[in-house]
Amino acid sequence: RIVTHQVQRGVKLMEGVRNIIAVASGKGGVGKSTTSVNLALALAKEGARVGILDADIYGPSQPRMLGISGKPTSKDGKKMEPMEGHGLKAMSIGFLIDEETPMVWRGPMVMQALEQLLSDTRWGELDYLVIDLPPGTGDTQLTLAQKVPVSGAVIVTTPQDIALLDARKGLKMFEKVGVPILGIIENMSFYICPKCGNEDDIFGHGGGASMAEQDGVEFLGAIPLDRSIRSEADNGAPTVVAQPDSRLAKIYIELARHV
Ligand code: ADP
């Protein structure tokens, strides 16, 4: 099931892009980038044409996670061709600067760079553009919500109280600026010991689901804490492509169907 969300605002930024899905989190390190890329790959596996925009200017992760190196080219000297990896079109500031160069920029520069990545990329025809946002509720999230016709936002959190608290702030911010919430994903939800099979709720239990219920939004599902999710993303072939028939890949595909 691929649901088409109507693009609500008429910004003529990216004419061929039908749905823009923002993936957000309150905190860093909860697995937002890993979840974004696996969701994008799951949508592509279901037959959709998918792009991913890495909106994290200070800490881009997608070039590494998609195993893409090299720099984008331009056919007409105006728009950049997106990079491609595992069937996804991708754009990231990480393609334009080398991996170890810090972006020592103030907010307005960051916003300008983000707008350029969005609108100066020849995305072509896409069913979904997944935007991997930086954590928090700052400039990037606001600019995006106000300037880009975002179809909806997915909030990634861990079950831990401190992460949930920040996730709720993200949720409220999107509600304030009129971006619909597609739902909450609980990442690092539980750990199954590969040796003894014991299941451990390292970051607590059920927080994402109860937050969704309290806030009246959909709980999209839970992703376990699993070493292979980490190692596959580090190696540039995220779980959905590294082990396409696995239990973990099925979890991402199920989540993508609910988005
Ligand atoms: P964020 O984008 O929220 O900062 P990342 O996606 O970069 O978070 O994830 C942080 C770290 O946790 C990365 O090393 C990533 O590989 C790892 N990670 C994310 N989700 C999982 C998971 N479900 N199981 C194991 N490791 C994970």
Boltz pocket constraint, residues with backbone or C-beta under 6 A from the ligand:
constraints:
  - pocket:
      binder: B
      contacts: [[A, 25], [A, 27], [A, 28], [A, 29], [A, 30], [A, 31], [A, 32], [A, 33], [A, 34], [A, 35], [A, 61], [A, 133], [A, 187], [A, 188], [A, 223], [A, 224], [A, 225], [A, 226], [A, 227], [A, 228], [A, 229], [A, 230], [A, 231], [A, 233], [A, 234]]
      max_distance: 6.0
